Amino acid sequence: MGFLAAGLGAGIIAIGAGIGIGMIGKGATESIARQPEAAGDIRGAMLLTAVFIEGVALIGAIVCIILALGIGQ
């Protein structure tokens, strides 16, 4: 059951991170289209937010690996 839980968890993490980064990209693209002069600031904020999402996804993946290996039992 641990392998199943770890696999499902990793899949949910990947889906969540993909949706989150897609929403960031959509919002940034719309913002740049409205205010092209602010493209640099918008791009920087977008990248910072995407890095935070990837960090959370990486931590979640590590937790899934730990669950799969049974470390801490």
PyMOL Python script that loads the backbone (N, CA, C, O; Angstrom):
from pymol import cmd

cmd.read_pdbstr("""\
ATOM      1  N   MET A   1       0.813  -1.202   0.000  1.00  0.00           N
ATOM      2  CA  MET A   1       0.000   0.000   0.000  1.00  0.00           C
ATOM      3  C   MET A   1       0.854   1.264   0.000  1.00  0.00           C
ATOM      4  O   MET A   1       0.448   2.299  -0.527  1.00  0.00           O
ATOM      5  N   GLY A   2       2.044   1.169   0.597  1.00  0.00           N
ATOM      6  CA  GLY A   2       2.920   2.334   0.629  1.00  0.00           C
ATOM      7  C   GLY A   2       3.345   2.764  -0.765  1.00  0.00           C
ATOM      8  O   GLY A   2       3.425   3.956  -1.060  1.00  0.00           O
ATOM      9  N   PHE A   3       3.622   1.769  -1.636  1.00  0.00           N
ATOM     10  CA  PHE A   3       4.011   2.113  -3.008  1.00  0.00           C
ATOM     11  C   PHE A   3       2.862   2.778  -3.756  1.00  0.00           C
ATOM     12  O   PHE A   3       3.076   3.718  -4.521  1.00  0.00           O
ATOM     13  N   LEU A   4       1.644   2.290  -3.537  1.00  0.00           N
ATOM     14  CA  LEU A   4       0.477   2.873  -4.175  1.00  0.00           C
ATOM     15  C   LEU A   4       0.254   4.310  -3.701  1.00  0.00           C
ATOM     16  O   LEU A   4      -0.007   5.206  -4.505  1.00  0.00           O
ATOM     17  N   ALA A   5       0.360   4.516  -2.398  1.00  0.00           N
ATOM     18  CA  ALA A   5       0.187   5.864  -1.846  1.00  0.00           C
ATOM     19  C   ALA A   5       1.258   6.810  -2.371  1.00  0.00           C
ATOM     20  O   ALA A   5       0.968   7.958  -2.711  1.00  0.00           O
ATOM     21  N   ALA A   6       2.492   6.329  -2.437  1.00  0.00           N
ATOM     22  CA  ALA A   6       3.582   7.172  -2.933  1.00  0.00           C
ATOM     23  C   ALA A   6       3.384   7.509  -4.407  1.00  0.00           C
ATOM     24  O   ALA A   6       3.629   8.642  -4.821  1.00  0.00           O
ATOM     25  N   GLY A   7       2.947   6.545  -5.195  1.00  0.00           N
ATOM     26  CA  GLY A   7       2.711   6.797  -6.618  1.00  0.00           C
ATOM     27  C   GLY A   7       1.574   7.770  -6.850  1.00  0.00           C
ATOM     28  O   GLY A   7       1.686   8.676  -7.676  1.00  0.00           O
ATOM     29  N   LEU A   8       0.477   7.589  -6.127  1.00  0.00           N
ATOM     30  CA  LEU A   8      -0.641   8.523  -6.246  1.00  0.00           C
ATOM     31  C   LEU A   8      -0.259   9.924  -5.783  1.00  0.00           C
ATOM     32  O   LEU A   8      -0.638  10.921  -6.397  1.00  0.00           O
ATOM     33  N   GLY A   9       0.495   9.980  -4.696  1.00  0.00           N
ATOM     34  CA  GLY A   9       0.940  11.279  -4.194  1.00  0.00           C
ATOM     35  C   GLY A   9       1.818  12.002  -5.198  1.00  0.00           C
ATOM     36  O   GLY A   9       1.660  13.204  -5.416  1.00  0.00           O
ATOM     37  N   ALA A  10       2.747  11.274  -5.812  1.00  0.00           N
ATOM     38  CA  ALA A  10       3.632  11.891  -6.805  1.00  0.00           C
ATOM     39  C   ALA A  10       2.840  12.379  -8.011  1.00  0.00           C
ATOM     40  O   ALA A  10       3.133  13.440  -8.561  1.00  0.00           O
ATOM     41  N   GLY A  11       1.840  11.609  -8.422  1.00  0.00           N
ATOM     42  CA  GLY A  11       1.008  12.037  -9.545  1.00  0.00           C
ATOM     43  C   GLY A  11       0.206  13.292  -9.239  1.00  0.00           C
ATOM     44  O   GLY A  11       0.105  14.195 -10.069  1.00  0.00           O
ATOM     45  N   ILE A  12      -0.357  13.340  -8.051  1.00  0.00           N
ATOM     46  CA  ILE A  12      -1.126  14.520  -7.647  1.00  0.00           C
ATOM     47  C   ILE A  12      -0.223  15.745  -7.545  1.00  0.00           C
ATOM     48  O   ILE A  12      -0.616  16.850  -7.918  1.00  0.00           O
ATOM     49  N   ILE A  13       0.974  15.542  -7.042  1.00  0.00           N
ATOM     50  CA  ILE A  13       1.937  16.647  -6.946  1.00  0.00           C
ATOM     51  C   ILE A  13       2.277  17.181  -8.333  1.00  0.00           C
ATOM     52  O   ILE A  13       2.311  18.394  -8.541  1.00  0.00           O
ATOM     53  N   ALA A  14       2.526  16.290  -9.270  1.00  0.00           N
ATOM     54  CA  ALA A  14       2.888  16.714 -10.632  1.00  0.00           C
ATOM     55  C   ALA A  14       1.729  17.466 -11.292  1.00  0.00           C
ATOM     56  O   ALA A  14       1.940  18.476 -11.962  1.00  0.00           O
ATOM     57  N   ILE A  15       0.519  16.973 -11.100  1.00  0.00           N
ATOM     58  CA  ILE A  15      -0.648  17.648 -11.676  1.00  0.00           C
ATOM     59  C   ILE A  15      -0.828  19.030 -11.053  1.00  0.00           C
ATOM     60  O   ILE A  15      -1.066  20.006 -11.763  1.00  0.00           O
ATOM     61  N   GLY A  16      -0.715  19.112  -9.746  1.00  0.00           N
ATOM     62  CA  GLY A  16      -0.873  20.392  -9.059  1.00  0.00           C
ATOM     63  C   GLY A  16       0.171  21.411  -9.471  1.00  0.00           C
ATOM     64  O   GLY A  16      -0.148  22.578  -9.700  1.00  0.00           O
ATOM     65  N   ALA A  17       1.423  20.970  -9.567  1.00  0.00           N
ATOM     66  CA  ALA A  17       2.490  21.882  -9.981  1.00  0.00           C
ATOM     67  C   ALA A  17       2.272  22.339 -11.421  1.00  0.00           C
ATOM     68  O   ALA A  17       2.485  23.510 -11.737  1.00  0.00           O
ATOM     69  N   GLY A  18       1.858  21.441 -12.283  1.00  0.00           N
ATOM     70  CA  GLY A  18       1.608  21.808 -13.675  1.00  0.00           C
ATOM     71  C   GLY A  18       0.481  22.816 -13.813  1.00  0.00           C
ATOM     72  O   GLY A  18       0.585  23.770 -14.585  1.00  0.00           O
ATOM     73  N   ILE A  19      -0.589  22.608 -13.068  1.00  0.00           N
ATOM     74  CA  ILE A  19      -1.711  23.549 -13.109  1.00  0.00           C
ATOM     75  C   ILE A  19      -1.281  24.905 -12.557  1.00  0.00           C
ATOM     76  O   ILE A  19      -1.614  25.946 -13.125  1.00  0.00           O
ATOM     77  N   GLY A  20      -0.545  24.889 -11.454  1.00  0.00           N
ATOM     78  CA  GLY A  20      -0.107  26.139 -10.847  1.00  0.00           C
ATOM     79  C   GLY A  20       0.795  26.949 -11.765  1.00  0.00           C
ATOM     80  O   GLY A  20       0.603  28.156 -11.915  1.00  0.00           O
ATOM     81  N   ILE A  21       1.768  26.304 -12.375  1.00  0.00           N
ATOM     82  CA  ILE A  21       2.682  27.003 -13.268  1.00  0.00           C
ATOM     83  C   ILE A  21       1.953  27.459 -14.525  1.00  0.00           C
ATOM     84  O   ILE A  21       2.259  28.524 -15.062  1.00  0.00           O
ATOM     85  N   GLY A  22       1.003  26.680 -14.998  1.00  0.00           N
ATOM     86  CA  GLY A  22       0.202  27.101 -16.148  1.00  0.00           C
ATOM     87  C   GLY A  22      -0.614  28.347 -15.853  1.00  0.00           C
ATOM     88  O   GLY A  22      -0.728  29.236 -16.697  1.00  0.00           O
ATOM     89  N   MET A  23      -1.181  28.412 -14.651  1.00  0.00           N
ATOM     90  CA  MET A  23      -1.943  29.598 -14.278  1.00  0.00           C
ATOM     91  C   MET A  23      -1.038  30.820 -14.144  1.00  0.00           C
ATOM     92  O   MET A  23      -1.428  31.928 -14.509  1.00  0.00           O
ATOM     93  N   ILE A  24       0.163  30.617 -13.624  1.00  0.00           N
ATOM     94  CA  ILE A  24       1.119  31.730 -13.523  1.00  0.00           C
ATOM     95  C   ILE A  24       1.477  32.240 -14.914  1.00  0.00           C
ATOM     96  O   ILE A  24       1.492  33.449 -15.149  1.00  0.00           O
ATOM     97  N   GLY A  25       1.764  31.329 -15.831  1.00  0.00           N
ATOM     98  CA  GLY A  25       2.111  31.723 -17.194  1.00  0.00           C
ATOM     99  C   GLY A  25       0.973  32.457 -17.878  1.00  0.00           C
ATOM    100  O   GLY A  25       1.194  33.443 -18.580  1.00  0.00           O
ATOM    101  N   LYS A  26      -0.240  31.975 -17.672  1.00  0.00           N
ATOM    102  CA  LYS A  26      -1.417  32.631 -18.265  1.00  0.00           C
ATOM    103  C   LYS A  26      -1.581  34.050 -17.729  1.00  0.00           C
ATOM    104  O   LYS A  26      -1.798  34.991 -18.493  1.00  0.00           O
ATOM    105  N   GLY A  27      -1.476  34.193 -16.432  1.00  0.00           N
ATOM    106  CA  GLY A  27      -1.623  35.510 -15.829  1.00  0.00           C
ATOM    107  C   GLY A  27      -0.524  36.471 -16.256  1.00  0.00           C
ATOM    108  O   GLY A  27      -0.779  37.648 -16.511  1.00  0.00           O
ATOM    109  N   ALA A  28       0.698  35.960 -16.331  1.00  0.00           N
ATOM    110  CA  ALA A  28       1.813  36.813 -16.736  1.00  0.00           C
ATOM    111  C   ALA A  28       1.671  37.239 -18.190  1.00  0.00           C
ATOM    112  O   ALA A  28       1.940  38.391 -18.530  1.00  0.00           O
ATOM    113  N   THR A  29       1.255  36.328 -19.036  1.00  0.00           N
ATOM    114  CA  THR A  29       1.075  36.667 -20.453  1.00  0.00           C
ATOM    115  C   THR A  29      -0.004  37.722 -20.626  1.00  0.00           C
ATOM    116  O   THR A  29       0.163  38.664 -21.401  1.00  0.00           O
ATOM    117  N   GLU A  30      -1.107  37.569 -19.912  1.00  0.00           N
ATOM    118  CA  GLU A  30      -2.174  38.563 -19.987  1.00  0.00           C
ATOM    119  C   GLU A  30      -1.713  39.914 -19.454  1.00  0.00           C
ATOM    120  O   GLU A  30      -2.051  40.957 -20.013  1.00  0.00           O
ATOM    121  N   SER A  31      -0.943  39.892 -18.376  1.00  0.00           N
ATOM    122  CA  SER A  31      -0.456  41.143 -17.797  1.00  0.00           C
ATOM    123  C   SER A  31       0.514  41.850 -18.726  1.00  0.00           C
ATOM    124  O   SER A  31       0.460  43.071 -18.873  1.00  0.00           O
ATOM    125  N   ILE A  32       1.397  41.092 -19.351  1.00  0.00           N
ATOM    126  CA  ILE A  32       2.351  41.690 -20.285  1.00  0.00           C
ATOM    127  C   ILE A  32       1.619  42.249 -21.504  1.00  0.00           C
ATOM    128  O   ILE A  32       2.022  43.276 -22.050  1.00  0.00           O
ATOM    129  N   ALA A  33       0.549  41.584 -21.934  1.00  0.00           N
ATOM    130  CA  ALA A  33      -0.219  42.088 -23.076  1.00  0.00           C
ATOM    131  C   ALA A  33      -0.898  43.419 -22.740  1.00  0.00           C
ATOM    132  O   ALA A  33      -1.049  44.286 -23.601  1.00  0.00           O
ATOM    133  N   ARG A  34      -1.304  43.567 -21.477  1.00  0.00           N
ATOM    134  CA  ARG A  34      -1.962  44.809 -21.071  1.00  0.00           C
ATOM    135  C   ARG A  34      -0.959  45.936 -20.847  1.00  0.00           C
ATOM    136  O   ARG A  34      -1.218  47.087 -21.197  1.00  0.00           O
ATOM    137  N   GLN A  35       0.198  45.592 -20.257  1.00  0.00           N
ATOM    138  CA  GLN A  35       1.206  46.599 -19.936  1.00  0.00           C
ATOM    139  C   GLN A  35       2.578  46.123 -20.409  1.00  0.00           C
ATOM    140  O   GLN A  35       3.349  45.599 -19.606  1.00  0.00           O
ATOM    141  N   PRO A  36       2.893  46.289 -21.659  1.00  0.00           N
ATOM    142  CA  PRO A  36       4.174  45.807 -22.184  1.00  0.00           C
ATOM    143  C   PRO A  36       5.387  46.460 -21.520  1.00  0.00           C
ATOM    144  O   PRO A  36       6.458  45.854 -21.468  1.00  0.00           O
ATOM    145  N   GLU A  37       5.239  47.678 -21.015  1.00  0.00           N
ATOM    146  CA  GLU A  37       6.373  48.358 -20.391  1.00  0.00           C
ATOM    147  C   GLU A  37       6.761  47.733 -19.048  1.00  0.00           C
ATOM    148  O   GLU A  37       7.867  47.966 -18.561  1.00  0.00           O
ATOM    149  N   ALA A  38       5.889  46.960 -18.457  1.00  0.00           N
ATOM    150  CA  ALA A  38       6.170  46.307 -17.177  1.00  0.00           C
ATOM    151  C   ALA A  38       6.574  44.847 -17.362  1.00  0.00           C
ATOM    152  O   ALA A  38       6.529  44.071 -16.408  1.00  0.00           O
ATOM    153  N   ALA A  39       6.964  44.468 -18.561  1.00  0.00           N
ATOM    154  CA  ALA A  39       7.257  43.061 -18.851  1.00  0.00           C
ATOM    155  C   ALA A  39       8.370  42.511 -17.972  1.00  0.00           C
ATOM    156  O   ALA A  39       8.280  41.375 -17.507  1.00  0.00           O
ATOM    157  N   GLY A  40       9.416  43.294 -17.736  1.00  0.00           N
ATOM    158  CA  GLY A  40      10.531  42.809 -16.921  1.00  0.00           C
ATOM    159  C   GLY A  40      10.124  42.494 -15.492  1.00  0.00           C
ATOM    160  O   GLY A  40      10.490  41.451 -14.952  1.00  0.00           O
ATOM    161  N   ASP A  41       9.365  43.399 -14.879  1.00  0.00           N
ATOM    162  CA  ASP A  41       8.907  43.166 -13.507  1.00  0.00           C
ATOM    163  C   ASP A  41       7.960  41.978 -13.429  1.00  0.00           C
ATOM    164  O   ASP A  41       8.043  41.171 -12.503  1.00  0.00           O
ATOM    165  N   ILE A  42       7.067  41.871 -14.392  1.00  0.00           N
ATOM    166  CA  ILE A  42       6.098  40.768 -14.410  1.00  0.00           C
ATOM    167  C   ILE A  42       6.828  39.437 -14.596  1.00  0.00           C
ATOM    168  O   ILE A  42       6.512  38.452 -13.929  1.00  0.00           O
ATOM    169  N   ARG A  43       7.802  39.415 -15.502  1.00  0.00           N
ATOM    170  CA  ARG A  43       8.554  38.193 -15.755  1.00  0.00           C
ATOM    171  C   ARG A  43       9.318  37.752 -14.513  1.00  0.00           C
ATOM    172  O   ARG A  43       9.366  36.562 -14.202  1.00  0.00           O
ATOM    173  N   GLY A  44       9.914  38.707 -13.803  1.00  0.00           N
ATOM    174  CA  GLY A  44      10.640  38.372 -12.585  1.00  0.00           C
ATOM    175  C   GLY A  44       9.736  37.789 -11.515  1.00  0.00           C
ATOM    176  O   GLY A  44      10.078  36.795 -10.875  1.00  0.00           O
ATOM    177  N   ALA A  45       8.577  38.415 -11.323  1.00  0.00           N
ATOM    178  CA  ALA A  45       7.630  37.898 -10.331  1.00  0.00           C
ATOM    179  C   ALA A  45       7.116  36.521 -10.730  1.00  0.00           C
ATOM    180  O   ALA A  45       6.908  35.660  -9.875  1.00  0.00           O
ATOM    181  N   MET A  46       6.912  36.314 -12.033  1.00  0.00           N
ATOM    182  CA  MET A  46       6.432  35.026 -12.516  1.00  0.00           C
ATOM    183  C   MET A  46       7.470  33.934 -12.235  1.00  0.00           C
ATOM    184  O   MET A  46       7.124  32.852 -11.759  1.00  0.00           O
ATOM    185  N   LEU A  47       8.725  34.216 -12.527  1.00  0.00           N
ATOM    186  CA  LEU A  47       9.767  33.213 -12.310  1.00  0.00           C
ATOM    187  C   LEU A  47       9.932  32.888 -10.828  1.00  0.00           C
ATOM    188  O   LEU A  47      10.102  31.725 -10.462  1.00  0.00           O
ATOM    189  N   LEU A  48       9.882  33.899  -9.984  1.00  0.00           N
ATOM    190  CA  LEU A  48      10.013  33.667  -8.549  1.00  0.00           C
ATOM    191  C   LEU A  48       8.877  32.785  -8.028  1.00  0.00           C
ATOM    192  O   LEU A  48       9.112  31.864  -7.247  1.00  0.00           O
ATOM    193  N   THR A  49       7.671  33.061  -8.452  1.00  0.00           N
ATOM    194  CA  THR A  49       6.532  32.264  -8.025  1.00  0.00           C
ATOM    195  C   THR A  49       6.620  30.831  -8.556  1.00  0.00           C
ATOM    196  O   THR A  49       6.292  29.883  -7.843  1.00  0.00           O
ATOM    197  N   ALA A  50       7.056  30.676  -9.795  1.00  0.00           N
ATOM    198  CA  ALA A  50       7.206  29.337 -10.361  1.00  0.00           C
ATOM    199  C   ALA A  50       8.263  28.537  -9.605  1.00  0.00           C
ATOM    200  O   ALA A  50       8.107  27.331  -9.413  1.00  0.00           O
ATOM    201  N   VAL A  51       9.323  29.190  -9.182  1.00  0.00           N
ATOM    202  CA  VAL A  51      10.365  28.509  -8.401  1.00  0.00           C
ATOM    203  C   VAL A  51       9.805  28.033  -7.063  1.00  0.00           C
ATOM    204  O   VAL A  51      10.119  26.932  -6.612  1.00  0.00           O
ATOM    205  N   PHE A  52       8.979  28.863  -6.431  1.00  0.00           N
ATOM    206  CA  PHE A  52       8.370  28.448  -5.170  1.00  0.00           C
ATOM    207  C   PHE A  52       7.471  27.230  -5.369  1.00  0.00           C
ATOM    208  O   PHE A  52       7.484  26.312  -4.549  1.00  0.00           O
ATOM    209  N   ILE A  53       6.700  27.212  -6.437  1.00  0.00           N
ATOM    210  CA  ILE A  53       5.827  26.064  -6.713  1.00  0.00           C
ATOM    211  C   ILE A  53       6.659  24.812  -6.961  1.00  0.00           C
ATOM    212  O   ILE A  53       6.329  23.735  -6.462  1.00  0.00           O
ATOM    213  N   GLU A  54       7.730  24.948  -7.725  1.00  0.00           N
ATOM    214  CA  GLU A  54       8.590  23.791  -7.987  1.00  0.00           C
ATOM    215  C   GLU A  54       9.249  23.295  -6.706  1.00  0.00           C
ATOM    216  O   GLU A  54       9.437  22.092  -6.528  1.00  0.00           O
ATOM    217  N   GLY A  55       9.601  24.219  -5.813  1.00  0.00           N
ATOM    218  CA  GLY A  55      10.185  23.822  -4.534  1.00  0.00           C
ATOM    219  C   GLY A  55       9.227  22.999  -3.705  1.00  0.00           C
ATOM    220  O   GLY A  55       9.611  21.983  -3.126  1.00  0.00           O
ATOM    221  N   VAL A  56       7.989  23.429  -3.646  1.00  0.00           N
ATOM    222  CA  VAL A  56       6.977  22.675  -2.900  1.00  0.00           C
ATOM    223  C   VAL A  56       6.750  21.313  -3.548  1.00  0.00           C
ATOM    224  O   VAL A  56       6.592  20.314  -2.846  1.00  0.00           O
ATOM    225  N   ALA A  57       6.731  21.263  -4.881  1.00  0.00           N
ATOM    226  CA  ALA A  57       6.550  19.993  -5.587  1.00  0.00           C
ATOM    227  C   ALA A  57       7.727  19.054  -5.318  1.00  0.00           C
ATOM    228  O   ALA A  57       7.536  17.849  -5.155  1.00  0.00           O
ATOM    229  N   LEU A  58       8.934  19.602  -5.270  1.00  0.00           N
ATOM    230  CA  LEU A  58      10.106  18.773  -4.986  1.00  0.00           C
ATOM    231  C   LEU A  58      10.046  18.200  -3.570  1.00  0.00           C
ATOM    232  O   LEU A  58      10.355  17.027  -3.361  1.00  0.00           O
ATOM    233  N   ILE A  59       9.657  19.008  -2.617  1.00  0.00           N
ATOM    234  CA  ILE A  59       9.529  18.526  -1.241  1.00  0.00           C
ATOM    235  C   ILE A  59       8.475  17.425  -1.171  1.00  0.00           C
ATOM    236  O   ILE A  59       8.674  16.416  -0.494  1.00  0.00           O
ATOM    237  N   GLY A  60       7.360  17.615  -1.863  1.00  0.00           N
ATOM    238  CA  GLY A  60       6.323  16.586  -1.886  1.00  0.00           C
ATOM    239  C   GLY A  60       6.808  15.295  -2.518  1.00  0.00           C
ATOM    240  O   GLY A  60       6.481  14.205  -2.049  1.00  0.00           O
ATOM    241  N   ALA A  61       7.594  15.418  -3.592  1.00  0.00           N
ATOM    242  CA  ALA A  61       8.141  14.218  -4.233  1.00  0.00           C
ATOM    243  C   ALA A  61       9.108  13.489  -3.302  1.00  0.00           C
ATOM    244  O   ALA A  61       9.133  12.259  -3.273  1.00  0.00           O
ATOM    245  N   ILE A  62       9.893  14.234  -2.551  1.00  0.00           N
ATOM    246  CA  ILE A  62      10.814  13.606  -1.595  1.00  0.00           C
ATOM    247  C   ILE A  62      10.036  12.873  -0.512  1.00  0.00           C
ATOM    248  O   ILE A  62      10.419  11.777  -0.101  1.00  0.00           O
ATOM    249  N   VAL A  63       8.953  13.471  -0.051  1.00  0.00           N
ATOM    250  CA  VAL A  63       8.111  12.798   0.944  1.00  0.00           C
ATOM    251  C   VAL A  63       7.547  11.502   0.370  1.00  0.00           C
ATOM    252  O   VAL A  63       7.495  10.491   1.070  1.00  0.00           O
ATOM    253  N   CYS A  64       7.124  11.520  -0.901  1.00  0.00           N
ATOM    254  CA  CYS A  64       6.614  10.303  -1.531  1.00  0.00           C
ATOM    255  C   CYS A  64       7.696   9.233  -1.631  1.00  0.00           C
ATOM    256  O   CYS A  64       7.418   8.054  -1.411  1.00  0.00           O
ATOM    257  N   ILE A  65       8.902   9.620  -1.954  1.00  0.00           N
ATOM    258  CA  ILE A  65      10.005   8.653  -2.026  1.00  0.00           C
ATOM    259  C   ILE A  65      10.280   8.065  -0.658  1.00  0.00           C
ATOM    260  O   ILE A  65      10.506   6.862  -0.528  1.00  0.00           O
ATOM    261  N   ILE A  66      10.263   8.901   0.357  1.00  0.00           N
ATOM    262  CA  ILE A  66      10.480   8.409   1.735  1.00  0.00           C
ATOM    263  C   ILE A  66       9.379   7.434   2.107  1.00  0.00           C
ATOM    264  O   ILE A  66       9.657   6.401   2.716  1.00  0.00           O
ATOM    265  N   LEU A  67       8.126   7.738   1.754  1.00  0.00           N
ATOM    266  CA  LEU A  67       7.040   6.805   2.038  1.00  0.00           C
ATOM    267  C   LEU A  67       7.230   5.482   1.312  1.00  0.00           C
ATOM    268  O   LEU A  67       6.990   4.416   1.877  1.00  0.00           O
ATOM    269  N   ALA A  68       7.664   5.555   0.057  1.00  0.00           N
ATOM    270  CA  ALA A  68       7.839   4.333  -0.737  1.00  0.00           C
ATOM    271  C   ALA A  68       8.953   3.456  -0.175  1.00  0.00           C
ATOM    272  O   ALA A  68       8.854   2.229  -0.189  1.00  0.00           O
ATOM    273  N   LEU A  69      10.008   4.090   0.318  1.00  0.00           N
ATOM    274  CA  LEU A  69      11.128   3.317   0.844  1.00  0.00           C
ATOM    275  C   LEU A  69      10.888   2.835   2.266  1.00  0.00           C
ATOM    276  O   LEU A  69      11.592   1.952   2.756  1.00  0.00           O
ATOM    277  N   GLY A  70       9.894   3.416   2.927  1.00  0.00           N
ATOM    278  CA  GLY A  70       9.577   2.994   4.273  1.00  0.00           C
ATOM    279  C   GLY A  70      10.552   3.513   5.314  1.00  0.00           C
ATOM    280  O   GLY A  70      10.690   2.919   6.384  1.00  0.00           O
ATOM    281  N   ILE A  71      11.228   4.613   5.014  1.00  0.00           N
ATOM    282  CA  ILE A  71      12.166   5.192   5.959  1.00  0.00           C
ATOM    283  C   ILE A  71      11.377   5.838   7.086  1.00  0.00           C
ATOM    284  O   ILE A  71      10.376   6.509   6.838  1.00  0.00           O
ATOM    285  N   GLY A  72      11.813   5.645   8.298  1.00  0.00           N
ATOM    286  CA  GLY A  72      11.155   6.254   9.445  1.00  0.00           C
ATOM    287  C   GLY A  72      10.156   5.345  10.132  1.00  0.00           C
ATOM    288  O   GLY A  72       9.412   5.793  11.005  1.00  0.00           O
ATOM    289  N   GLN A  73      10.126   4.079   9.756  1.00  0.00           N
ATOM    290  CA  GLN A  73       9.200   3.155  10.398  1.00  0.00           C
ATOM    291  C   GLN A  73       9.856   2.502  11.581  1.00  0.00           C
ATOM    292  O   GLN A  73       9.234   1.684  12.259  1.00  0.00           O
TER     293      GLN A  73
END
""", "prot")
cmd.dss("prot")
cmd.show_as("cartoon", "prot")
cmd.util.cbc("prot")
cmd.orient("prot")
